């Protein structure tokens, strides 16, 4: 968010035929990630919107978490899977409303 990430440099020594996971704090970075050989991006930063209302959804998200707020997204016809975790904390506003905290556990399986 405050730096200048270089995904080309980051992935330069990786094997694009292998399954690749990117941990990127800001979920909206997925719009850059989708143009690289990454299979899954795991992100947070949005806190799920923190304050949510039925039929309306989230009221506020921080910068770089405006497009992808919570849950799973399949980007570019499933080319990239993005999962945005709601997390357990808060930002700016010191409370959550109708946005349950979330801790995720991922199990990686080899499908051959």
Secondary structure in CASP SS format (residue, H / E / C, confidence):
PFRMAT SS
TARGET T0000
AUTHOR 0000-0000-0000
METHOD secondary structure of the structure
MODEL  1
X C 1.00
X C 1.00
X C 1.00
X C 1.00
X C 1.00
X C 1.00
X H 1.00
X H 1.00
X H 1.00
X H 1.00
X H 1.00
X C 1.00
X C 1.00
X C 1.00
X C 1.00
X C 1.00
X C 1.00
X C 1.00
X C 1.00
X C 1.00
X E 1.00
X E 1.00
X E 1.00
X E 1.00
X E 1.00
X E 1.00
X H 1.00
X H 1.00
X H 1.00
X H 1.00
X H 1.00
X H 1.00
X H 1.00
X C 1.00
X C 1.00
X C 1.00
X C 1.00
X C 1.00
X C 1.00
X E 1.00
X E 1.00
X E 1.00
X E 1.00
X E 1.00
X C 1.00
X C 1.00
X H 1.00
X H 1.00
X H 1.00
X C 1.00
X E 1.00
X E 1.00
X E 1.00
X C 1.00
X C 1.00
X C 1.00
X E 1.00
X E 1.00
X C 1.00
X C 1.00
X C 1.00
X C 1.00
X C 1.00
X C 1.00
X C 1.00
X C 1.00
X C 1.00
X C 1.00
X C 1.00
X C 1.00
X E 1.00
X E 1.00
X E 1.00
X E 1.00
X E 1.00
X C 1.00
X C 1.00
X C 1.00
X C 1.00
X E 1.00
X E 1.00
X E 1.00
X E 1.00
X E 1.00
X C 1.00
X C 1.00
X C 1.00
X C 1.00
X C 1.00
X C 1.00
X C 1.00
X C 1.00
X C 1.00
X C 1.00
X C 1.00
X C 1.00
X E 1.00
X C 1.00
X C 1.00
X C 1.00
X C 1.00
X C 1.00
X C 1.00
X C 1.00
X C 1.00
X C 1.00
X C 1.00
X C 1.00
X C 1.00
X C 1.00
X C 1.00
X C 1.00
END
